[in-house]
Amino acid sequence: MSDPGRPALAGVHHLKLAVSDLAASLEFYERALGAVRIPAADHRRTADGSLYAVLCQVEGLGPLLELRLDPARARAHRGFDPVTVAVPDRAALEAWTAYLDAHDVPHSGVVTAIRSWLVAFDDPDGNRMRLYSLEEHGPELAPDETNPWVAGQDPAEQPRP
């Protein structure tokens, strides 16, 4: 229910991910998602001018993406999936797997989720990103809850089938 006294919101401005290496993370997001850095939005410390964050535009994402230098937090969040991005359908996920393969980005492949399908991949710090299909499946498909990409595990540490 709407509160007539509540001031308006205008949407999400940006998403922020903690990273341990700005250059490596920026290169990854440029390669994996086509991120474009916005140099005018660089965050620099007043005292010494050192760069501690960059903002990027990612076509279709909506809000901007901030990569914030914070190695301790990046380590603590490893394997967590703070961002899930919608794609139209399962066919789009198949296209994304081909794109990620072509850009040398390891990923989960298409995984059956609770109501839909998803593809997951990690950035250099292990921040897990999910691409989630808006196309849904029926109850006849059980989610793949043991898949390490979905269970929040490090797929590199799992035995190969």
SEPAFI-761145 format. One record per residue: z, x, y of N, C-alpha, C in turn; residue in one letter. Coordinates in Angstrom, 1 decimal, m for minus. Atoms other than C-alpha are relative to their C-alpha. Layout:
<r n_w="Z" n_u="X" n_v="Y" ca_w="Z" ca_u="X" ca_v="Y" c_w="Z" c_u="X" c_v="Y" rest="a"/>
...
! end
This chain:
<r n_w="0.0" n_u="0.8" n_v="m1.2" ca_w="0.0" ca_u="0.0" ca_v="0.0" c_w="0.0" c_u="0.9" c_v="1.2" rest="m"/>
<r n_w="0.1" n_u="m0.8" n_v="m1.2" ca_w="m0.9" ca_u="1.3" ca_v="3.4" c_w="1.1" c_u="m0.2" c_v="1.0" rest="s"/>
<r n_w="m1.0" n_u="0.1" n_v="m1.0" ca_w="1.7" ca_u="2.1" ca_v="6.0" c_w="m0.6" c_u="0.1" c_v="1.3" rest="d"/>
<r n_w="0.7" n_u="m0.1" n_v="m1.3" ca_w="0.4" ca_u="1.2" ca_v="9.4" c_w="0.6" c_u="1.0" c_v="1.0" rest="p"/>
<r n_w="m0.5" n_u="m1.0" n_v="m0.8" ca_w="2.7" ca_u="3.7" ca_v="11.0" c_w="m0.2" c_u="1.5" c_v="m0.4" rest="g"/>
<r n_w="0.2" n_u="m1.3" n_v="0.5" ca_w="1.6" ca_u="6.6" ca_v="8.9" c_w="m1.3" c_u="0.6" c_v="0.7" rest="r"/>
<r n_w="1.2" n_u="m0.6" n_v="m0.6" ca_w="m0.8" ca_u="9.0" ca_v="10.7" c_w="m1.1" c_u="0.3" c_v="m1.0" rest="p"/>
<r n_w="1.1" n_u="m0.2" n_v="0.9" ca_w="m4.2" ca_u="9.5" ca_v="9.2" c_w="m0.1" c_u="1.4" c_v="m0.6" rest="a"/>
<r n_w="0.3" n_u="m1.2" n_v="0.6" ca_w="m5.2" ca_u="12.2" ca_v="6.8" c_w="m1.5" c_u="0.1" c_v="0.0" rest="l"/>
<r n_w="1.4" n_u="m0.2" n_v="0.0" ca_w="m8.7" ca_u="13.7" ca_v="6.8" c_w="m0.6" c_u="0.8" c_v="m1.2" rest="a"/>
<r n_w="0.5" n_u="m0.6" n_v="1.2" ca_w="m9.1" ca_u="15.1" ca_v="3.3" c_w="0.6" c_u="1.4" c_v="m0.2" rest="g"/>
<r n_w="m0.4" n_u="m1.3" n_v="0.3" ca_w="m8.5" ca_u="18.5" ca_v="1.8" c_w="m0.8" c_u="1.1" c_v="0.7" rest="v"/>
<r n_w="0.7" n_u="m1.0" n_v="m0.8" ca_w="m9.3" ca_u="21.4" ca_v="4.1" c_w="m0.4" c_u="1.2" c_v="m0.9" rest="h"/>
<r n_w="0.3" n_u="m1.1" n_v="0.9" ca_w="m9.1" ca_u="24.3" ca_v="1.6" c_w="0.9" c_u="0.1" c_v="m1.2" rest="h"/>
<r n_w="m0.8" n_u="m0.3" n_v="1.2" ca_w="m7.9" ca_u="25.3" ca_v="m1.8" c_w="0.3" c_u="1.5" c_v="0.1" rest="l"/>
<r n_w="m0.4" n_u="m1.4" n_v="m0.1" ca_w="m6.0" ca_u="28.6" ca_v="m2.1" c_w="0.4" c_u="0.5" c_v="m1.4" rest="k"/>
<r n_w="m0.3" n_u="m0.7" n_v="1.3" ca_w="m5.9" ca_u="31.0" ca_v="m5.1" c_w="0.6" c_u="1.3" c_v="0.3" rest="l"/>
<r n_w="m0.5" n_u="m1.3" n_v="m0.1" ca_w="m3.7" ca_u="34.0" ca_v="m5.3" c_w="m0.8" c_u="1.0" c_v="m0.9" rest="a"/>
<r n_w="0.8" n_u="m1.1" n_v="0.7" ca_w="m5.6" ca_u="37.2" ca_v="m6.3" c_w="0.6" c_u="1.3" c_v="0.2" rest="v"/>
<r n_w="m0.6" n_u="m1.4" n_v="m0.1" ca_w="m4.7" ca_u="40.8" ca_v="m6.9" c_w="m1.0" c_u="1.0" c_v="0.7" rest="s"/>
<r n_w="1.0" n_u="m0.9" n_v="m0.6" ca_w="m8.0" ca_u="42.3" ca_v="m5.6" c_w="m1.0" c_u="m0.9" c_v="0.7" rest="d"/>
<r n_w="0.9" n_u="0.8" n_v="m0.8" ca_w="m9.9" ca_u="40.6" ca_v="m2.8" c_w="m1.5" c_u="0.2" c_v="m0.3" rest="l"/>
<r n_w="1.4" n_u="m0.3" n_v="0.2" ca_w="m13.2" ca_u="42.4" ca_v="m3.3" c_w="m0.4" c_u="m0.4" c_v="m1.4" rest="a"/>
<r n_w="0.4" n_u="0.4" n_v="1.4" ca_w="m13.3" ca_u="41.8" ca_v="m7.1" c_w="0.0" c_u="m1.5" c_v="m0.1" rest="a"/>
<r n_w="0.0" n_u="1.4" n_v="0.1" ca_w="m12.3" ca_u="38.2" ca_v="m6.7" c_w="m1.2" c_u="m0.7" c_v="0.8" rest="s"/>
<r n_w="1.2" n_u="0.5" n_v="m0.8" ca_w="m14.9" ca_u="37.6" ca_v="m4.0" c_w="m1.3" c_u="0.1" c_v="m0.7" rest="l"/>
<r n_w="1.2" n_u="m0.3" n_v="0.8" ca_w="m17.6" ca_u="39.2" ca_v="m6.1" c_w="m0.1" c_u="m1.0" c_v="m1.1" rest="e"/>
<r n_w="0.0" n_u="0.9" n_v="1.1" ca_w="m16.6" ca_u="37.0" ca_v="m9.0" c_w="m0.4" c_u="m1.4" c_v="0.4" rest="f"/>
<r n_w="0.3" n_u="1.4" n_v="m0.5" ca_w="m16.7" ca_u="33.7" ca_v="m7.0" c_w="m1.4" c_u="m0.1" c_v="0.5" rest="y"/>
<r n_w="1.4" n_u="0.0" n_v="m0.5" ca_w="m20.0" ca_u="34.7" ca_v="m5.4" c_w="m0.9" c_u="m0.2" c_v="m1.3" rest="e"/>
<r n_w="0.8" n_u="0.0" n_v="1.2" ca_w="m21.4" ca_u="35.3" ca_v="m8.9" c_w="0.1" c_u="m1.3" c_v="m0.8" rest="r"/>
<r n_w="m0.2" n_u="1.1" n_v="0.9" ca_w="m19.8" ca_u="32.4" ca_v="m10.8" c_w="m0.3" c_u="m1.4" c_v="0.7" rest="a"/>
<r n_w="0.2" n_u="1.3" n_v="m0.6" ca_w="m20.0" ca_u="29.6" ca_v="m8.2" c_w="m0.9" c_u="0.0" c_v="1.3" rest="l"/>
<r n_w="0.9" n_u="m0.1" n_v="m1.1" ca_w="m22.3" ca_u="30.9" ca_v="m5.5" c_w="0.8" c_u="m0.1" c_v="1.3" rest="g"/>
<r n_w="m0.9" n_u="0.0" n_v="m1.2" ca_w="m19.4" ca_u="31.2" ca_v="m3.0" c_w="m0.6" c_u="0.8" c_v="1.1" rest="a"/>
<r n_w="0.5" n_u="m0.7" n_v="m1.2" ca_w="m20.4" ca_u="32.3" ca_v="0.5" c_w="1.2" c_u="0.2" c_v="0.9" rest="v"/>
<r n_w="m1.1" n_u="m0.4" n_v="m0.9" ca_w="m17.8" ca_u="34.2" ca_v="2.5" c_w="m0.3" c_u="m0.4" c_v="1.5" rest="r"/>
<r n_w="0.1" n_u="0.4" n_v="m1.5" ca_w="m17.1" ca_u="33.0" ca_v="6.1" c_w="0.8" c_u="1.1" c_v="0.7" rest="i"/>
<r n_w="m0.7" n_u="m1.1" n_v="m0.6" ca_w="m16.3" ca_u="36.3" ca_v="7.9" c_w="0.8" c_u="m0.4" c_v="1.2" rest="p"/>
<r n_w="m0.7" n_u="0.4" n_v="m1.1" ca_w="m15.2" ca_u="34.5" ca_v="11.0" c_w="1.4" c_u="m0.6" c_v="m0.3" rest="a"/>
<r n_w="m1.2" n_u="0.6" n_v="0.5" ca_w="m12.4" ca_u="32.9" ca_v="8.9" c_w="0.9" c_u="1.0" c_v="m0.7" rest="a"/>
<r n_w="m0.8" n_u="m1.0" n_v="0.7" ca_w="m11.1" ca_u="36.2" ca_v="7.5" c_w="1.4" c_u="0.0" c_v="0.6" rest="d"/>
<r n_w="m1.4" n_u="m0.1" n_v="m0.4" ca_w="m7.3" ca_u="36.5" ca_v="7.7" c_w="0.4" c_u="1.5" c_v="0.0" rest="h"/>
<r n_w="m0.4" n_u="m1.4" n_v="m0.2" ca_w="m6.1" ca_u="39.8" ca_v="9.1" c_w="1.4" c_u="0.1" c_v="0.6" rest="r"/>
<r n_w="m1.4" n_u="m0.1" n_v="m0.6" ca_w="m2.6" ca_u="41.0" ca_v="9.9" c_w="m0.2" c_u="0.6" c_v="1.4" rest="r"/>
<r n_w="0.1" n_u="m0.4" n_v="m1.4" ca_w="m2.1" ca_u="41.4" ca_v="13.6" c_w="0.4" c_u="1.5" c_v="0.2" rest="t"/>
<r n_w="m0.6" n_u="m1.4" n_v="m0.2" ca_w="m0.1" ca_u="44.7" ca_v="13.3" c_w="m1.0" c_u="1.1" c_v="m0.3" rest="a"/>
<r n_w="0.9" n_u="m1.1" n_v="0.3" ca_w="m2.7" ca_u="46.7" ca_v="11.5" c_w="m1.4" c_u="m0.4" c_v="m0.3" rest="d"/>
<r n_w="1.3" n_u="0.4" n_v="0.3" ca_w="m5.8" ca_u="44.6" ca_v="11.0" c_w="m0.4" c_u="m0.1" c_v="m1.4" rest="g"/>
<r n_w="0.3" n_u="0.0" n_v="1.4" ca_w="m5.6" ca_u="44.7" ca_v="7.3" c_w="m0.4" c_u="m1.4" c_v="m0.5" rest="s"/>
<r n_w="0.5" n_u="1.3" n_v="0.6" ca_w="m7.5" ca_u="41.9" ca_v="5.4" c_w="1.0" c_u="m0.5" c_v="m1.1" rest="l"/>
<r n_w="m0.9" n_u="0.5" n_v="1.1" ca_w="m5.2" ca_u="39.7" ca_v="3.3" c_w="m0.6" c_u="m1.4" c_v="m0.5" rest="y"/>
<r n_w="0.6" n_u="1.2" n_v="0.6" ca_w="m7.4" ca_u="36.6" ca_v="2.7" c_w="m1.4" c_u="m0.2" c_v="0.6" rest="a"/>
<r n_w="1.3" n_u="0.4" n_v="m0.4" ca_w="m11.0" ca_u="35.4" ca_v="2.8" c_w="m0.2" c_u="m1.5" c_v="m0.3" rest="v"/>
<r n_w="0.4" n_u="1.3" n_v="0.3" ca_w="m12.4" ca_u="31.9" ca_v="3.0" c_w="m1.5" c_u="m0.1" c_v="m0.3" rest="l"/>
<r n_w="1.3" n_u="0.2" n_v="0.4" ca_w="m15.5" ca_u="30.8" ca_v="1.3" c_w="m0.5" c_u="m1.4" c_v="m0.1" rest="c"/>
<r n_w="0.6" n_u="1.4" n_v="0.2" ca_w="m17.8" ca_u="27.8" ca_v="1.2" c_w="m0.7" c_u="0.0" c_v="m1.4" rest="q"/>
<r n_w="0.6" n_u="0.2" n_v="1.3" ca_w="m18.9" ca_u="26.6" ca_v="m2.2" c_w="m0.8" c_u="m1.3" c_v="0.0" rest="v"/>
<r n_w="0.8" n_u="1.2" n_v="0.0" ca_w="m21.8" ca_u="24.1" ca_v="m2.3" c_w="0.5" c_u="m1.0" c_v="m1.0" rest="e"/>
<r n_w="m0.4" n_u="1.1" n_v="0.9" ca_w="m20.6" ca_u="20.8" ca_v="m3.8" c_w="1.5" c_u="0.0" c_v="m0.2" rest="g"/>
<r n_w="m1.5" n_u="0.0" n_v="0.2" ca_w="m16.9" ca_u="21.8" ca_v="m3.8" c_w="0.7" c_u="m1.0" c_v="0.9" rest="l"/>
<r n_w="m0.7" n_u="0.8" n_v="m1.0" ca_w="m16.0" ca_u="20.0" ca_v="m0.6" c_w="0.9" c_u="0.9" c_v="0.8" rest="g"/>
<r n_w="m0.8" n_u="m0.9" n_v="m0.8" ca_w="m13.0" ca_u="21.9" ca_v="0.7" c_w="m0.4" c_u="1.5" c_v="m0.1" rest="p"/>
<r n_w="0.2" n_u="m1.4" n_v="0.0" ca_w="m13.2" ca_u="25.6" ca_v="1.5" c_w="0.9" c_u="0.6" c_v="m1.1" rest="l"/>
<r n_w="m0.8" n_u="m0.7" n_v="1.0" ca_w="m11.9" ca_u="28.1" ca_v="m1.1" c_w="0.6" c_u="1.3" c_v="0.7" rest="l"/>
<r n_w="m0.7" n_u="m1.2" n_v="m0.5" ca_w="m9.3" ca_u="30.7" ca_v="0.1" c_w="0.4" c_u="0.9" c_v="m1.1" rest="e"/>
<r n_w="m0.5" n_u="m1.1" n_v="0.9" ca_w="m8.7" ca_u="33.9" ca_v="m1.8" c_w="1.0" c_u="0.8" c_v="0.7" rest="l"/>
<r n_w="m1.1" n_u="m0.6" n_v="m0.7" ca_w="m5.3" ca_u="35.2" ca_v="m0.8" c_w="0.6" c_u="1.1" c_v="m0.8" rest="r"/>
<r n_w="m0.6" n_u="m1.2" n_v="0.7" ca_w="m4.1" ca_u="38.7" ca_v="m1.7" c_w="1.5" c_u="m0.2" c_v="m0.2" rest="l"/>
<r n_w="m1.4" n_u="0.2" n_v="0.4" ca_w="m0.9" ca_u="38.1" ca_v="m3.5" c_w="0.2" c_u="0.4" c_v="m1.5" rest="d"/>
<r n_w="0.0" n_u="m0.4" n_v="1.4" ca_w="m0.8" ca_u="40.2" ca_v="m6.7" c_w="1.1" c_u="m0.6" c_v="m0.9" rest="p"/>
<r n_w="m1.2" n_u="0.5" n_v="0.8" ca_w="2.7" ca_u="39.0" ca_v="m7.9" c_w="m0.3" c_u="m1.4" c_v="m0.4" rest="a"/>
<r n_w="0.2" n_u="1.4" n_v="0.3" ca_w="1.8" ca_u="35.4" ca_v="m7.6" c_w="m1.2" c_u="m0.2" c_v="m0.9" rest="r"/>
<r n_w="1.1" n_u="0.1" n_v="0.9" ca_w="m1.6" ca_u="36.0" ca_v="m9.2" c_w="0.4" c_u="0.3" c_v="m1.5" rest="a"/>
<r n_w="m0.5" n_u="m0.3" n_v="1.4" ca_w="0.1" ca_u="37.5" ca_v="m12.3" c_w="0.8" c_u="m1.2" c_v="m0.5" rest="r"/>
<r n_w="m0.8" n_u="1.1" n_v="0.4" ca_w="2.6" ca_u="34.6" ca_v="m12.4" c_w="m0.8" c_u="m1.2" c_v="m0.4" rest="a"/>
<r n_w="0.8" n_u="1.2" n_v="0.3" ca_w="m0.2" ca_u="32.0" ca_v="m12.4" c_w="m1.1" c_u="0.2" c_v="m1.0" rest="h"/>
<r n_w="1.1" n_u="m0.3" n_v="1.0" ca_w="m2.4" ca_u="33.7" ca_v="m15.0" c_w="0.0" c_u="m1.1" c_v="m1.1" rest="r"/>
<r n_w="0.2" n_u="1.1" n_v="1.0" ca_w="m3.8" ca_u="31.0" ca_v="m17.4" c_w="0.2" c_u="m1.4" c_v="0.5" rest="g"/>
<r n_w="m0.2" n_u="1.4" n_v="m0.6" ca_w="m2.9" ca_u="28.1" ca_v="m15.1" c_w="m1.3" c_u="m0.4" c_v="0.6" rest="f"/>
<r n_w="1.2" n_u="0.6" n_v="m0.5" ca_w="m5.7" ca_u="25.8" ca_v="m14.1" c_w="0.2" c_u="m0.9" c_v="1.3" rest="d"/>
<r n_w="m0.4" n_u="0.8" n_v="m1.2" ca_w="m5.0" ca_u="24.8" ca_v="m10.5" c_w="m1.2" c_u="m0.9" c_v="0.6" rest="p"/>
<r n_w="1.1" n_u="0.7" n_v="m0.6" ca_w="m8.5" ca_u="23.5" ca_v="m9.8" c_w="m0.9" c_u="m0.6" c_v="m1.1" rest="v"/>
<r n_w="1.0" n_u="0.7" n_v="0.9" ca_w="m10.7" ca_u="21.0" ca_v="m11.7" c_w="m1.1" c_u="m0.6" c_v="0.9" rest="t"/>
<r n_w="1.1" n_u="0.4" n_v="m0.9" ca_w="m14.1" ca_u="20.4" ca_v="m10.2" c_w="m0.9" c_u="m1.0" c_v="m0.8" rest="v"/>
<r n_w="0.9" n_u="1.0" n_v="0.7" ca_w="m16.2" ca_u="17.3" ca_v="m11.1" c_w="m1.4" c_u="0.4" c_v="0.0" rest="a"/>
<r n_w="1.4" n_u="m0.1" n_v="0.2" ca_w="m19.7" ca_u="17.5" ca_v="m12.4" c_w="m0.5" c_u="m1.4" c_v="m0.5" rest="v"/>
<r n_w="0.5" n_u="1.4" n_v="0.3" ca_w="m21.9" ca_u="14.4" ca_v="m13.0" c_w="0.2" c_u="m0.4" c_v="m1.4" rest="p"/>
<r n_w="0.1" n_u="0.4" n_v="1.4" ca_w="m22.2" ca_u="14.4" ca_v="m16.8" c_w="0.0" c_u="1.2" c_v="m0.9" rest="d"/>
<r n_w="0.0" n_u="m1.0" n_v="1.0" ca_w="m22.2" ca_u="16.3" ca_v="m20.0" c_w="m1.2" c_u="1.0" c_v="0.1" rest="r"/>
<r n_w="1.1" n_u="m0.8" n_v="m0.1" ca_w="m25.7" ca_u="17.5" ca_v="m19.4" c_w="0.2" c_u="1.1" c_v="1.1" rest="a"/>
<r n_w="m0.3" n_u="m1.0" n_v="m1.0" ca_w="m24.5" ca_u="19.2" ca_v="m16.2" c_w="0.9" c_u="1.1" c_v="m0.5" rest="a"/>
<r n_w="m0.9" n_u="m1.0" n_v="0.6" ca_w="m21.8" ca_u="21.0" ca_v="m18.2" c_w="m0.9" c_u="1.0" c_v="m0.9" rest="l"/>
<r n_w="0.9" n_u="m0.9" n_v="0.8" ca_w="m24.5" ca_u="22.3" ca_v="m20.6" c_w="m0.8" c_u="0.9" c_v="1.0" rest="e"/>
<r n_w="0.7" n_u="m0.8" n_v="m1.0" ca_w="m26.4" ca_u="23.5" ca_v="m17.5" c_w="0.9" c_u="1.1" c_v="0.5" rest="a"/>
<r n_w="m0.9" n_u="m1.0" n_v="m0.5" ca_w="m23.3" ca_u="25.2" ca_v="m16.2" c_w="0.3" c_u="1.1" c_v="m1.1" rest="w"/>
<r n_w="m0.2" n_u="m1.0" n_v="1.0" ca_w="m22.7" ca_u="27.0" ca_v="m19.6" c_w="m1.2" c_u="1.0" c_v="0.1" rest="t"/>
<r n_w="1.2" n_u="m0.9" n_v="m0.1" ca_w="m26.3" ca_u="28.4" ca_v="m19.3" c_w="0.1" c_u="0.9" c_v="1.2" rest="a"/>
<r n_w="m0.1" n_u="m0.7" n_v="m1.2" ca_w="m25.7" ca_u="29.4" ca_v="m15.7" c_w="1.1" c_u="1.1" c_v="m0.1" rest="y"/>
<r n_w="m1.0" n_u="m1.0" n_v="0.2" ca_w="m22.4" ca_u="31.1" ca_v="m16.5" c_w="m0.4" c_u="1.1" c_v="m0.9" rest="l"/>
<r n_w="0.4" n_u="m1.0" n_v="0.9" ca_w="m23.9" ca_u="32.9" ca_v="m19.4" c_w="m1.0" c_u="1.0" c_v="0.7" rest="d"/>
<r n_w="0.9" n_u="m0.8" n_v="m0.7" ca_w="m26.7" ca_u="34.2" ca_v="m17.2" c_w="0.6" c_u="0.9" c_v="1.1" rest="a"/>
<r n_w="m0.8" n_u="m0.8" n_v="m1.0" ca_w="m24.1" ca_u="35.5" ca_v="m14.7" c_w="1.2" c_u="0.7" c_v="m0.6" rest="h"/>
<r n_w="m1.1" n_u="m0.7" n_v="0.8" ca_w="m21.9" ca_u="37.1" ca_v="m17.4" c_w="1.4" c_u="m0.4" c_v="0.3" rest="d"/>
<r n_w="m1.3" n_u="0.6" n_v="m0.2" ca_w="m19.0" ca_u="34.8" ca_v="m16.9" c_w="0.4" c_u="m0.6" c_v="m1.3" rest="v"/>
<r n_w="m0.5" n_u="0.6" n_v="1.2" ca_w="m17.1" ca_u="34.2" ca_v="m20.1" c_w="0.6" c_u="m1.4" c_v="0.2" rest="p"/>
<r n_w="m0.4" n_u="1.4" n_v="m0.2" ca_w="m16.3" ca_u="30.5" ca_v="m20.6" c_w="0.3" c_u="m0.7" c_v="m1.4" rest="h"/>
<r n_w="m0.4" n_u="0.7" n_v="1.2" ca_w="m15.1" ca_u="27.9" ca_v="m23.1" c_w="m1.1" c_u="m0.6" c_v="m0.8" rest="s"/>
<r n_w="1.0" n_u="0.9" n_v="0.5" ca_w="m18.4" ca_u="26.2" ca_v="m23.8" c_w="0.5" c_u="m1.4" c_v="0.3" rest="g"/>
<r n_w="m0.4" n_u="1.4" n_v="m0.2" ca_w="m18.3" ca_u="22.4" ca_v="m23.7" c_w="1.1" c_u="m0.4" c_v="m1.0" rest="v"/>
<r n_w="m1.2" n_u="0.4" n_v="0.8" ca_w="m14.9" ca_u="21.2" ca_v="m24.9" c_w="0.2" c_u="m1.5" c_v="0.2" rest="v"/>
<r n_w="m0.3" n_u="1.4" n_v="m0.1" ca_w="m14.0" ca_u="17.6" ca_v="m25.7" c_w="1.4" c_u="m0.1" c_v="0.6" rest="t"/>
<r n_w="m1.3" n_u="0.3" n_v="m0.7" ca_w="m11.2" ca_u="16.5" ca_v="m23.3" c_w="0.4" c_u="m1.4" c_v="m0.3" rest="a"/>
<r n_w="m0.6" n_u="1.3" n_v="0.3" ca_w="m9.1" ca_u="13.4" ca_v="m23.3" c_w="m1.0" c_u="m1.2" c_v="0.2" rest="i"/>
<r n_w="0.9" n_u="1.1" n_v="m0.3" ca_w="m11.7" ca_u="11.1" ca_v="m21.7" c_w="m1.4" c_u="0.4" c_v="0.3" rest="r"/>
<r n_w="1.3" n_u="m0.6" n_v="m0.4" ca_w="m14.6" ca_u="13.4" ca_v="m21.0" c_w="m0.2" c_u="1.3" c_v="m0.7" rest="s"/>
<r n_w="0.2" n_u="m1.3" n_v="0.4" ca_w="m15.8" ca_u="16.9" ca_v="m21.5" c_w="0.2" c_u="1.0" c_v="1.1" rest="w"/>
<r n_w="m0.2" n_u="m1.0" n_v="m1.0" ca_w="m15.1" ca_u="20.2" ca_v="m19.7" c_w="m0.5" c_u="1.3" c_v="m0.5" rest="l"/>
<r n_w="0.3" n_u="m1.4" n_v="0.2" ca_w="m16.0" ca_u="23.8" ca_v="m19.4" c_w="1.0" c_u="0.8" c_v="0.8" rest="v"/>
<r n_w="m1.0" n_u="m0.7" n_v="m0.7" ca_w="m13.3" ca_u="26.3" ca_v="m18.4" c_w="m0.4" c_u="1.5" c_v="0.0" rest="a"/>
<r n_w="0.2" n_u="m1.4" n_v="m0.1" ca_w="m13.5" ca_u="29.9" ca_v="m17.2" c_w="1.1" c_u="0.6" c_v="0.9" rest="f"/>
<r n_w="m1.1" n_u="m0.7" n_v="m0.8" ca_w="m11.1" ca_u="32.5" ca_v="m15.7" c_w="m0.6" c_u="0.9" c_v="1.0" rest="d"/>
<r n_w="0.4" n_u="m1.0" n_v="m1.0" ca_w="m11.4" ca_u="34.6" ca_v="m12.6" c_w="0.6" c_u="1.3" c_v="m0.4" rest="d"/>
<r n_w="m0.6" n_u="m1.3" n_v="0.4" ca_w="m10.4" ca_u="38.3" ca_v="m12.7" c_w="1.5" c_u="0.0" c_v="m0.2" rest="p"/>
<r n_w="m1.5" n_u="0.1" n_v="0.1" ca_w="m6.7" ca_u="37.3" ca_v="m12.3" c_w="0.4" c_u="m1.0" c_v="m1.1" rest="d"/>
<r n_w="m0.4" n_u="1.0" n_v="1.0" ca_w="m6.8" ca_u="34.6" ca_v="m15.0" c_w="0.3" c_u="m1.3" c_v="0.6" rest="g"/>
<r n_w="0.0" n_u="1.4" n_v="m0.5" ca_w="m6.9" ca_u="31.7" ca_v="m12.6" c_w="m1.0" c_u="m0.8" c_v="m0.7" rest="n"/>
<r n_w="0.9" n_u="0.8" n_v="0.8" ca_w="m8.5" ca_u="29.1" ca_v="m14.8" c_w="m0.6" c_u="m1.1" c_v="0.8" rest="r"/>
<r n_w="0.7" n_u="1.1" n_v="m0.7" ca_w="m11.1" ca_u="26.8" ca_v="m13.3" c_w="m0.6" c_u="m0.8" c_v="m1.1" rest="m"/>
<r n_w="0.6" n_u="1.0" n_v="0.9" ca_w="m12.3" ca_u="23.7" ca_v="m15.1" c_w="m1.1" c_u="m0.8" c_v="0.7" rest="r"/>
<r n_w="1.1" n_u="0.9" n_v="m0.4" ca_w="m15.6" ca_u="21.9" ca_v="m14.6" c_w="0.1" c_u="m1.3" c_v="m0.9" rest="l"/>
<r n_w="m0.3" n_u="1.2" n_v="0.8" ca_w="m15.0" ca_u="18.3" ca_v="m15.7" c_w="m1.0" c_u="m1.1" c_v="0.2" rest="y"/>
<r n_w="1.0" n_u="1.0" n_v="m0.1" ca_w="m17.6" ca_u="15.7" ca_v="m16.5" c_w="0.5" c_u="m1.4" c_v="0.4" rest="s"/>
<r n_w="m0.4" n_u="1.4" n_v="m0.4" ca_w="m17.4" ca_u="12.3" ca_v="m14.7" c_w="m0.5" c_u="m1.0" c_v="m1.1" rest="l"/>
<r n_w="0.4" n_u="0.8" n_v="1.1" ca_w="m19.3" ca_u="10.9" ca_v="m17.7" c_w="1.1" c_u="0.0" c_v="m1.1" rest="e"/>
<r n_w="m1.1" n_u="0.1" n_v="1.0" ca_w="m16.7" ca_u="9.7" ca_v="m20.2" c_w="m0.5" c_u="m0.3" c_v="m1.4" rest="e"/>
<r n_w="0.3" n_u="0.4" n_v="1.4" ca_w="m16.7" ca_u="9.3" ca_v="m24.0" c_w="1.0" c_u="m1.0" c_v="m0.4" rest="h"/>
<r n_w="m0.9" n_u="1.0" n_v="0.5" ca_w="m15.0" ca_u="6.7" ca_v="m26.1" c_w="1.1" c_u="0.6" c_v="m0.8" rest="g"/>
<r n_w="m1.2" n_u="m0.4" n_v="0.8" ca_w="m11.8" ca_u="6.8" ca_v="m28.2" c_w="m0.4" c_u="0.6" c_v="m1.3" rest="p"/>
<r n_w="0.4" n_u="m0.6" n_v="1.3" ca_w="m13.9" ca_u="7.9" ca_v="m31.2" c_w="0.0" c_u="1.5" c_v="0.0" rest="e"/>
<r n_w="m0.1" n_u="m1.5" n_v="m0.1" ca_w="m13.8" ca_u="11.5" ca_v="m29.9" c_w="1.4" c_u="0.4" c_v="0.4" rest="l"/>
<r n_w="m1.3" n_u="m0.5" n_v="m0.2" ca_w="m10.5" ca_u="13.2" ca_v="m30.2" c_w="m0.1" c_u="1.3" c_v="0.9" rest="a"/>
<r n_w="0.0" n_u="m1.2" n_v="m0.8" ca_w="m9.6" ca_u="15.8" ca_v="m27.6" c_w="0.3" c_u="1.3" c_v="m0.8" rest="p"/>
<r n_w="m0.2" n_u="m1.2" n_v="0.7" ca_w="m9.8" ca_u="19.4" ca_v="m28.7" c_w="1.3" c_u="0.7" c_v="0.6" rest="d"/>
<r n_w="m1.3" n_u="m0.5" n_v="m0.6" ca_w="m6.1" ca_u="20.2" ca_v="m27.9" c_w="0.4" c_u="1.3" c_v="m0.5" rest="e"/>
<r n_w="m0.3" n_u="m1.4" n_v="0.5" ca_w="m6.0" ca_u="23.4" ca_v="m30.0" c_w="m0.9" c_u="1.1" c_v="0.7" rest="t"/>
<r n_w="0.9" n_u="m1.0" n_v="m0.6" ca_w="m8.8" ca_u="25.1" ca_v="m28.0" c_w="0.8" c_u="0.8" c_v="1.0" rest="n"/>
<r n_w="m0.9" n_u="m0.8" n_v="m0.9" ca_w="m7.1" ca_u="28.0" ca_v="m26.2" c_w="m0.3" c_u="m0.2" c_v="1.5" rest="p"/>
<r n_w="0.4" n_u="0.2" n_v="m1.4" ca_w="m9.1" ca_u="27.3" ca_v="m23.0" c_w="0.7" c_u="m1.3" c_v="0.6" rest="w"/>
<r n_w="m0.6" n_u="1.3" n_v="m0.4" ca_w="m7.5" ca_u="23.8" ca_v="m22.9" c_w="1.5" c_u="0.1" c_v="m0.1" rest="v"/>
<r n_w="m1.4" n_u="m0.1" n_v="0.2" ca_w="m4.1" ca_u="24.8" ca_v="m24.2" c_w="0.7" c_u="0.9" c_v="0.9" rest="a"/>
<r n_w="m0.6" n_u="m0.9" n_v="m0.9" ca_w="m3.5" ca_u="27.2" ca_v="m21.4" c_w="0.3" c_u="1.4" c_v="m0.5" rest="g"/>
<r n_w="m0.2" n_u="m1.3" n_v="0.6" ca_w="m3.7" ca_u="30.3" ca_v="m23.6" c_w="m1.1" c_u="0.9" c_v="0.5" rest="q"/>
<r n_w="1.0" n_u="m1.0" n_v="m0.3" ca_w="m5.7" ca_u="33.5" ca_v="m23.1" c_w="m0.9" c_u="0.1" c_v="m1.2" rest="d"/>
<r n_w="0.9" n_u="0.0" n_v="1.1" ca_w="m8.8" ca_u="33.1" ca_v="m25.2" c_w="m0.3" c_u="1.4" c_v="m0.6" rest="p"/>
<r n_w="0.2" n_u="m1.4" n_v="0.4" ca_w="m9.2" ca_u="36.9" ca_v="m25.4" c_w="1.1" c_u="0.4" c_v="m1.0" rest="a"/>
<r n_w="m1.1" n_u="m0.3" n_v="0.9" ca_w="m5.9" ca_u="37.0" ca_v="m27.3" c_w="0.0" c_u="m0.8" c_v="m1.3" rest="e"/>
<r n_w="0.1" n_u="0.9" n_v="1.2" ca_w="m7.0" ca_u="34.4" ca_v="m29.9" c_w="m0.9" c_u="0.6" c_v="m1.1" rest="q"/>
<r n_w="0.8" n_u="m0.5" n_v="1.0" ca_w="m8.4" ca_u="35.3" ca_v="m33.3" c_w="m1.4" c_u="m0.6" c_v="0.0" rest="p"/>
<r n_w="1.4" n_u="0.5" n_v="0.0" ca_w="m12.2" ca_u="34.9" ca_v="m33.6" c_w="m0.2" c_u="m0.8" c_v="m1.2" rest="r"/>
<r n_w="0.3" n_u="0.8" n_v="1.2" ca_w="m13.4" ca_u="32.2" ca_v="m36.0" c_w="m0.9" c_u="0.7" c_v="m0.9" rest="p"/>
! end
